[in-house]
Amino acid sequence: MGDVIKGVRLLVDGQRWVLRHRRDWRFGMIPALITLVGYVVALVALVLWAGDLVDWATPFADHWASPWSGAFRGVLTAMLFGGGLLLSVISFTAVTLLVGDPFYEALSARVERSEGDCPEAPERPLWREVWVAVRDGVRVLLWAVGFGVVLFAAGFIPVAGQTAVPAVGFCVSGFFLALELCTVACERRDVDLTARTRLLRRRLPLVLGFGVPLAVVFLVPFVAVVLMPGAVAGATLLVRELLPPPPRPEPEPHLEPEPGRLGTAPPHEPWPYPTERSGGAGGSAGGSAGGGAGA
């Protein structure tokens, strides 16, 4: 339970960080807003032309009896729109991170520096970074869709389908959301998708405490736009919790000789010491002078 609370605290700390840095917050909302506008346009187009698309795809239903043809195509139209809506919800974060990669890379680096240590990102050509982002985003999307199909089928189980399955669904969504948001900070540490997945699974309560509340509020599109910069900042803090930076080496103590005590060599001084050389020279001179006087 402690890890769950810590995960929620990391999410809140990320939102607080962007509230203290308003400029980063405003710039971080731009990619999310662009993605939201694109998704709204696509969904409106789907609503307008979904019926025509279904009619074109089902010419065999033209000869069916009147109620069955309309009912069949109506169900397909509803499923098409529902699938498009589900796909937009699942892929929103991945597409936003892809669109706003320079914004979120800079934001994440500033969060790291404010925490005292920012790892150096490995040098990669731009085309490779884009390819890795697209490839990993598609892989995560396919994983999420696979889990979604299984949970959708499990939803028809009496009692469990109406109680346990929705809770499991939010946990799955929260995990994949955290997995996508940790991309920026993990790539800076050269942690690929497979290693990142294993890393998050090792402390699952912490990850779910961070991701599940975010998955719930991200169901509201405009809220997702507002909270996206803070989510990236919180995910950076989450990665620092999962992969803490190595401790800085302590400086070696500088040994000084005790005043008035001979026999302890100051650092980097040869034997005999300057004080003894001067004393020895003085003693020799005194002895010579005494001998001369005696003579």
Buried (B, 14 or more C-beta within 10 A) or exposed (E): EEBBEBBBBBBBBBBEBBEEBEEBBEBBBBBBBBBBEEBEEEBEEBEEEBBEEBBEEBEEBEEBEEEEBEEBBEEBBEEBBEEBEBBBBBBBBBBBBBBBBEBBBBBBBBBBEEEEEBBEBEEEEEEEBEEBBEEBBEBBBEBBBEBBEBBEEBBEEEEEBEEEBEEBBBBBBBBBBBBBBBBBBBBBBEBEBEEBBEBBEEBBBBBBBBBBBBBEEBEEBEEBBBBBBBBBBBBBBBBBBBBEEEEEEEEEEEEEBEEEEEEEEEEEEEEEBEEEEEEEEEEEEEEEEEEEEEE
